[in-house]
């Protein structure tokens, strides 16, 4: 298969954007879980 330079750049950019989306979702999940954990700990005392 013959990939031109614009096609390679588009594929790399697509992978980078997907990686950013996944990292963002993981960050939001971690911070949301921390807020839930803090609520549980404050209710425990």
Residue, then its C-alpha position, 0 to 999 in steps of 0.5 A: x500500500x502506498x501512503x502519501x504524507x497527508x494520509x500518514x499525518x491524518x492517521x497519526x493525528x487521529x491516534x493522538x486525538x483518540x489517546x487524548x480522549x481516553x486519557x481525559x476519560x480516565x482522569x475524569x473517572x479517577x477524580x469522580x471516584x475520589x469525590x465519591x470516596x471523600x463523601x463516603x469517608x466524611x459520612x463515616x466519621 
